[in-house]
Every structure is written in structure tokens, then in C-alpha cells.
Amino acid sequence: MRKFLPILILFSAWAGAFSQQSSAALVYRSGEGWTSETEGEQPVESTASAQLHKAQNLEVSGNLKEALKAYSKLVRKFPTSGVAPKSLLKVGELSEQLGEYEKAFDAYGKYLTTYPRAEDFDRAVEAQFNIAKRFLEGERRQLFGVKTFASMERAEKMFEDILKNAPYSKFAPLCQFNLGQANEKQKKYTEAVVAYRDLTQKYPGDSLAVDAQYQIGYVYLKQSKESNDPADRSRARDAFEDFIARYPNNEKISQAKDDLKSLAEHDTKSLLAIAKYYDKKKSYQSAVIYYNEVIKQSPGTPESDIAKKRIETLKVSMGEDALRSGPERAENGERALLNRKLKAKVDTSARPDYTGPPVTPVPDEVPKKTQKLTGDKAPSQAAPTESPLPQ
């Protein structure tokens, strides 16, 4: 039943509006939104000043709805009059008082675009910002006078409109930051990062640029927890390190360091999990590579201790040489001795004063006796290696 409730509310609002069509018409106007115009309403006065006087009297008497209509009509009929800007501002203010926040926002927006040089420009921007903030905090939208549902998309659009109309106002950095917040709440992480980064680039001297830089790392951190993507963790790490380097005395430094620690712990646990996976599959050489990476990246941690103990266990059971991979695999026993002798002969024959027969090296040549002794042994029986396993 709950999921159908918004639909029922919308239907009821539509039905109520439809039932009144015989006596009123719903009209949408830019800067005013949807308004109901009843047949036989009082006509507009012949002059702007007379219409203003009527609107003011209605406002003073407390009849805000009729005053709102009177101011709106003044703006429509006398848009170039000297009292039109103030009247349009009144449309926004009275709409706010009546709880019609979207209508108020549109009225303030029309004021900014129609009268960009008017004296109340900053006042209109501030009013718009406060309304956008309300929607960011969960204000619900209205349809035909009925509150329906909260819309973070509406908040996002409001902040974008303010930045478009007033990019150099004192509220611009606040709008830019809150645009990032609106995107972040919708889990539009890419757009959120863009908004925060724009703040650091467009308004680098504003105090909010510091918060925006931290927030970039925080957004990537949140995204990495949902995606489990190493690339997101890397981006988060870069952003936090950049924050610490640029703002070493900021109050959020300790939080940024904790976030970096959290990222490191996650990476360490991931490496250990990979090492255990290869260990379980008996791919011991691969397992040791990851165990050593755990030790290298996070010395002194519980994960590092686990990795060290497991490597020692594998050394005992498998032998160090069996755990090496590629060119690092150790030479042992008579093979190592033979190769050293061959190398010494080649070095000697290369001397300018050497007069003996030429020497051709035979790599890894092992006497038959040695092959018989060591060729068929299992890894666990291998002779000790000459160099220790890398730690």
C-alpha cells in the first residue's frame, strides 16, 4: 500500500483541481509557477502605481494570497515600470511565506535574469540559496498545492541555476559545495567529484575549497566501498595525500590520516586474501610473492605476522628453492659448484695473457652422478639453497 500512496496523493490533487475547472483555470507562468485564475477576478489597475497600492493594501490586511496575485499582475502588465523589480521580489517573498517554495525560487530567478542590475540582486540570490538548501535537507515538492515527495534532483537543479545566474556572488562557493552534496546524496559520485573539484579551481581562496578537497577523497572512499575497485581506492588515496600536503594544519588532517590508514588496512587484507587463495590452491610460489608483499607494505601488523609465520612454515615443508620463481630460483648442490667452476674457466680464458685451449661454457651441465642423486627428489627433500628467501 505504501508504494501506491504517492500515486493516490497525486490523483487526489489532480481530481481536486479538475473539479474546480468550471470556476477556475490553472495557468503556468515563468517566475510564478502554477496559479489558479478565477473568472470574474478584479481587473488590473490602469497604472503601475495604482496596482502597487492595491497589492500593498491587500498585504497589510493579511490577505497574502490576493496580494500575491496583485503583485504578479503588476509585473506581467508593467514589466518595465520602476516598481516592477520590487513587485517581483514581493512575489518571491509572499510565495515563501505561503510555503510555495518552488514558486518563490522561480520568482527570485526571474528577478535575477530580468533585472540583473537591480539593487536587491544579492538579496534574491541569498533567498534562492536558502530555498535550495531546504530541498537539499529534504523539503518536499508540491503539486497543485499538495506536498508530494522530496527531490534531491530539484535541489541539484536549483544550485545549478544559482551558479548560472550569479557565478560571482558571495554565495557561489556555497552553491558549488552544496551542488556536490546533492550529487553525493544521489550517489552520483562522478558528478560530485566534478562539483568539488570545480570549487577548488574556481574559488581556490575560499575556505570551502579546503573542505571540497577533503570531500573528493571521501567520495572516492565511499565509492570504493561499494565498487570494491582498486582504482577508486587509489584515487581516494591520492586525494587524501594531496589534502594533507596542501593543508597540513587543517582540523581535518587527523580524519584524512585515519582514512588513509583505513585504505592501507583494506589493501593489506586484500593482499593477504590473495596469498591465502594461492596457498590453498598449492601455488606456493605465487602465495609467497603476496605474503612478502603484505610484509613489505604493512610491517608490524597482525597480517604481517600471519604472512611471516606462513612463509616460515612453507620453508620448512617445501624448502626455500621450491618457493622461488623465475630467474630468482636458487642454484644448489653440485649444480651451483659446477656453474661456478665453468664461470671461472671462462673468465680465465678471457685474460689477454691466456695461452691455453679455448673454453666453451656449458650452462647447467650436471654430472650423471648428480642427476642420479637429485633429479627425482620431491620438493620437500630438496637440498638447502645458497641464498635465503626474500623477505
N, C-alpha and C positions, 0 to 999 in steps of 0.2 A: 504493500500500500504506500509506503514511504516514497518509493521511486516515482509513483504517479502523482504525488502531491503537487510538485511544481506545475505539472501539466494542468491539474484541476484548478490551481490558482490562476493560471493564465487564461484558461477557458472561462472562469467566472468573471475575470476582469474584462475579457472581450465581450461576454454576454451582457455585462452591465453597461458597457459603452454602447453596444448595439441597441439596447433597449431605449437609450436616450437619444437616438439619432433623429427622432421626429422633432425634438425640441432643441438639439444642439449638434454642431458639426465639429469633428476632430480635425484640427489643422496643424501641420508641422511647419515651423519656421526656424531658419538658422538663428541661433542665439536665444531661441525661446523654447525649442522643443515642441512637444505636442500640447496644444491648447484647445479648450472647448469654447466654441463661439455660439452663444445662444441667439436665436432670432429675436429681433427687437431690442438688442443691446443699445445702450446710449451711444449716439454718434460722436465722432471725434470733433473737438472744438476747431474753430476756423483758424486759430493761431497757435503756435508752439507754446507761447507763454500762458495762454488760457488753458490748454491741455495740461501743462505742468501744474498750474494752480489746482485743477481738478484732481490730479493724481496725488498731490501733496495733501489735500484735504481728506481724501479717502484714507491715506496712510495714517494721518494724525488721528482719525476717528477709529482706527484699529481694523478697518476693513482691508486687510492686506491683499486678499485675492483680487478685489476690484481695483485696488491701487496698482497692483502688478499689471493688470490688463491695461490700465490707463497709461502707465509709463511705456509699455510695449507699443501701444498705438501711436504714442508721440514719436518714438524712434522710427516706426515704419513710415509715418506720414511726413515727418520733418527731419530726415536724417542729416541734413546739412545745417540745421539750426544750432545756435550756440548752446542750447540746453540739451541737445541730443546725447552728447557723451555722458553727462551726469545722469540722464534718464536711463541710459543703457546700463550704467553701473548700478542704478537702483533696481533694475530688472534682476541683475545677479544677486544683489543683497536680499531682496524680498523673496526670491526663489530659495535662497539658503534658509531664511527664517521659516519658510513653509516646508522645509525638508526635501525640496526638489533639487537635489544636488547636481544631477547631470544637467538639468536645465540652467542652473546657475553657472556651472562650468562653461557651458556653451555661450552664455551671455557675456561672461568675462573674456572668453576667447574672441568673440566678435568685437568687443571693445578694443582688444589689443591689435587686431588686424585692421579695424576701420579707423581707429583714432590712435595711431602709434606715437604721436607726439603729445597726446593729452597729458594733463598734469597728474592723473591718477593711474598712470601706466604701472608703476611698481606695486600699487595697492591691488590692482587687478591680478597681477602675476602672483602675489602672495595669496590672494583669495583662491586662485586656481590651484596653487600648490597645496593649500590646506585641504581642499576638496579631494585632490588626487591622493593625498596621504590617508584620508578617510577610507577610500576604496582599497588602498594597499593594506589597511588594517581590517578589512572585511565588510565595509559598507555594502549593503545590498542594492541592486539596481531596481528601478521602478518601471512598471509597465501599466499604463492607464491609471496611474496613481496608486498601484499596488506594488509593495516591495516583494521581489521575487527571490533572487539568489545573488550571492557575492560573485564578483567577476574580477579576477586578477588581470585578465586581458584588458578590461576597461581602465584599470589603474595604469597599466603599461602604456596604453594609448594616450592617456591624459598627460603623463610625464613627457612622452614624445612630443605632444602638441606644445607644451610649455617651452621645451627646448627649441622647437622650431620657431616659435613666435618671439621668444626672449632669450636668445643664446648667451647674452652678455649681462643678464640681470644677476643680482646677488643670490638669487635662488637657483641659478643654473647648476652649480655644482651639487646642490642638494637634490635637484631633479635627476641629474645624471646618476648619482649614487642610488636613489630610490628606483630608478629605472632598472638598475642592476638587481636590486632587491626583488622587484616584481618578476623579473625573468627567473631569478633564482628560486622563488617560491613556486613557479610553474615547472621547475626542473628543466628550464631551457638554459642549460649550462653554457653552451657556446655563446648565446646572446648575452648572458650575464657577464661573462668574461670580457666580451667586447665593450659593454657599457662601462665596466670598471676601468678597463684599460683606456678608454676614451677620456675618462675623468682624469687619470694620471697624466695624459698627454695634453689635454685642452686646458686643464686648470691645475698645473703642477704645483703652484704656490699655495693652493687651498689646503687647509688641514684635512679635508676629506680625502685628498689624494693618498695620504698615508693609509687610511682605512681601506681605500679601494685596492691598494697594492696587497695588503694582507688578504683581503677578500678574494682576490684572484687565486691565491694559493688554497684558500679554504674551499672555494668552488671546485677546483680540481681534486681536492682531497675527498669531498663528498661524492663527486662523480666516480672516483676510483673505487670507492667502497661499493658502489652499485654495479660498475662495469667490471671490476677486478682486472682492469687493463694496466699493465706496467707503464704504458706511455702516459697515462693520466697521473700515475704516482710520480713519474719523472717530472712532469710539468708542475705538479704541486711542489715538489722539492725545489725546483729552480725558482719558483715564485717566492717561496718562504726564504730561501737563501738570499734572493735579491732584496727582499724586505729587510732582513737583518743587516745586510750590508749598507743599505741606504738610510735606514732609520735605527741606528744602534741604541738610541736612548728612548725609544718609544715604549709606552707602557705595555704594548702587545708583544714585545720581544720574547718574554718568557713563554707566552702561548705559542708563538711561532716555533720556538725551540722544542716545545712539547710535541707539536705537530710533526716536526722533522724526526723526532725520536720515534713517534708512532709509525711513521713511514718506514724508518730503518728496521723496526721490530717486525713489521709486516714482511719486508723483503727477506729478512733473516729466516722467518718461519717458512716462507715460500721456498727458499733455497734448501732448508732442512727437509721439507716435504719432498722435494725433487730427489734429494740424496737418498732418502728412505725408500722412495719408489724404485730407484735403480738398485738399491741394496736388496729389496725384496725380489726383484727380477734376476738377482745374482749377476748383474752387470757391475761388478765391484770396481772396475777401473773408473767408470762414469760416476759411481757413487762417491768414490774418494775425491774426485775433482770437486764435487759440490760440497762435500764435508769440509774440504780445505777452504772453499770459498766462504763458508759460514764462519770458520775460524778467523779468516783474514778480515772479513767485514765487521764482525761483531765479537771481538776478543773480550773475554771476561763475562760473557753472558751465559745463561743456562744452556742455550742452544749450542754455543761454542763448546761447552764442557761435554755435551752429548756427542758432538762430532768428534772430539778428540778421543773419547773413550771407544767409540766405534772403530775409528781408524786403528787404534792400538790392538783391538780385538782382531781386526782383519789382518793386521801384520803378522800376528801370532799364527792364525789359522791358514793364511794364504801365502805368506812370505811377501816381502816388500817388492821384489821384482815382478811378481804376478799382478801387483796392483798398479804398476806403471803402465803408461800408454804411449804409443808413438815413439819418437826418437829418444824420449826420456827413459825408456826401459833400460834397466841396468845390465851391464855385461858381468858375467860371473865365472868363477872357477877357471878351468883351463882355457876357455874361450877368451876370457879377458887377458890372461897371461900370454897366449899366442898372439893376439892382436897387438899387444904392446911390443912384443919381440919383432913382429913384422914392421911395425912403425919405426922401431929403432934402426932396422936394417935399411929401410928406405931413406931415413934421414942421413945415415952414414954414406950411402951410395951417392947422395946428392952433394956431398962435400967436394970442392974443387981439387983436393989433393988425393981423392979416392982413385985407386988403380985396379981394383978387383973387378969380378964379373958383374954385369948389370943385375939388379934385383927388381923383380916384378911382384908387387904385393898381391896376395890372395886374400880378399876380405873374408872374415868369419870362417877361415879354414880351421876345422876342428879335427884332431887326430881320431882315428877309429876307436881307440880305447876310450876317449872322452865321450864319443857318441854312444857307445855301449853303456857307459855309466850314467849318463844324464839324459839321453834322448827320450826315454819312456817314462820319466818320473812325473807324478802328478804335481800340480802347482803347490800343494801343501808340503811337498817334500823337496822343493827347490832349495838349492844351496843359498846361504846368506848373500845378499848383494853387497856391492862395494860402497855404495853411497846411500844415505838414509832417504826415506820417502819425504818429499817436500811437505813442509808444514804450512 
